[in-house]
Amino acid sequence: MSGRTAGKKVSDMNYKTSYYLMRVLGIVGILVMLIGGLTNQLAVGGIGIICVLGGTLQMNFFYHCPHCKRDLPKRTLPKTCPFCKKPLN
C-alpha cells in the first residue's frame, strides 16, 4: 500500500483535483485563521496558516498541463492549455 492515500495514489492527482483542493484549503484556512484571531488562540490561527500554505504548495507541484507540463493559470480552470493549446480533459 505504499504511495496510496484513501484508495488513490498520490501521483494520480490531476490538475482539477489540485485546483479544487487549493480553493477548499484556502477558504478553510482563512476561516480558521479568522476564528483563531477572534478567539485569541494562536494554535488555531497556526492551523489556518498551515492549511493555506499546504494548499498553495500542493498547487505548485500538481497544477500543470498533463501534456506540456507547464504551470496553468492559477485563477482559472481552463479547458485547454494556454501554451500547447491541447484540451485538458
C-alpha positions in Angstrom: 0.0 0.0 0.0 3.0 2.3 -0.3 2.2 5.5 -2.1 -1.6 5.3 -1.6 -3.8 7.7 0.1 -7.5 6.9 0.6 -7.5 4.4 -2.3 -5.9 6.8 -4.7 -2.2 7.1 -5.5 -0.6 10.4 -4.7 0.8 10.6 -8.2 -2.7 10.3 -9.6 -3.6 13.8 -8.5 -4.5 15.8 -11.6 -4.8 19.5 -12.3 -8.6 19.6 -11.5 -8.2 17.9 -8.1 -5.3 20.2 -7.3 -7.3 23.3 -8.3 -10.3 22.4 -6.1 -8.1 21.3 -3.2 -6.3 24.7 -3.3 -9.7 26.5 -3.3 -11.0 24.4 -0.4 -7.8 24.6 1.7 -7.6 28.4 1.1 -11.1 29.1 2.2 -11.0 26.8 5.2 -7.6 28.1 6.2 -8.7 31.7 6.1 -11.8 30.9 8.1 -9.8 29.0 10.7 -7.3 32.0 10.9 -10.2 34.4 11.5 -11.6 32.2 14.2 -8.2 31.9 15.8 -7.8 35.7 15.7 -11.2 36.4 17.1 -10.8 34.0 20.0 -7.1 34.8 20.6 -6.0 31.2 20.1 -2.6 31.2 18.5 -2.7 27.4 17.8 -5.9 27.7 15.8 -4.5 30.6 13.7 -1.4 28.5 13.1 -3.5 25.6 11.8 -5.2 28.0 9.4 -1.9 29.2 8.1 -0.8 25.6 7.6 -3.9 24.9 5.6 -3.4 27.9 3.3 0.3 27.1 2.8 -0.4 23.4 2.2 -3.0 24.3 -0.5 -0.6 26.7 -2.2 2.3 24.3 -2.1 0.4 21.3 -3.5 -0.9 23.6 -6.3 2.7 24.5 -7.2 3.5 20.8 -7.5 0.4 19.4 -9.2 -1.5 22.2 -11.1 0.1 21.9 -14.5 -0.7 20.8 -18.1 -0.6 17.0 -18.4 0.8 17.4 -22.0 3.5 20.1 -21.9 3.9 20.2 -18.0 3.8 24.0 -17.9 2.0 25.7 -15.0 -1.6 26.6 -15.7 -3.1 30.0 -14.8 -3.8 30.0 -11.0 -7.0 32.0 -11.1 -9.0 29.8 -13.6 -9.6 26.2 -14.5 -9.0 26.3 -18.3 -10.5 23.8 -20.8 -7.4 24.0 -23.0 -3.7 24.6 -22.2 -2.8 28.3 -23.0 0.6 27.1 -24.0 0.3 23.9 -26.1 -3.4 24.5 -26.9 -4.3 20.8 -26.2 -7.6 20.0 -24.4 -7.1 19.3 -20.8 -9.9 16.8 -20.4 
